[in-house]
Each structure stands twice: as C-alpha cells, then as structure tokens.
Amino acid sequence: MEIIGVIVAGIIIGLLGKFVAPGDRDNIPLWLTVLCGIGGVLIGYYVAAALGVEATSGIDWIRWIVSIVVAAILVVVAAMVTGRGKASSA
C-alpha cells in the first residue's frame, strides 16, 4: 500500500473502529483515533494474510473487516492507556 492510501484508509478505519468499539470511546482525541486506524490497517493486513485471506482484484471485504476489528481493539486499548475510557459522571 502507498503511504497516502494507508493514511486515508487509517482515518476511515479508525473512525469505524471507534464506532464499533464497546462502551464510550468518544473521549480519545481524533489524532489518536487516526493512529489506531492506521495501526488497524497495517496490522489487519498482516493478520488477514496469516489467516489465509488472499488478495483479489476486487474489494477484500474480509481484510477490511479484520482491519476494523483490530482498529476497534486499538481504540479500546488507547482509551484505557490514556485513562479516557470512562466518561466522568459529575
């Protein structure tokens, strides 16, 4: 993948990962969400390849779903690490 493609896909996958992540994950900053998305794209690409998903000439739906799941996991981890996983109930 080209670097621009990874960044664009990372933005989209990061936002989708944030959307599907369980709980309230709206407290992490946008830049961290994008980094989680980029990580999700890169890690998801290799995880899908390890699972035997082969590249096709069309859209690799399984590869993108794996990337979204990985990004969601990274969003949850980022929210826990930054201490922003729970909304304050003041």
Buried (B, 14 or more C-beta within 10 A) or exposed (E): EEEEEBBBBBBBBBBBBBEEBEEEBEEBEEEBBBBBBBBBBBBBBEBBEEEEBEEEEEEBEBBBBBBBBBBBBBBBBBBEEEEBBEEEEE
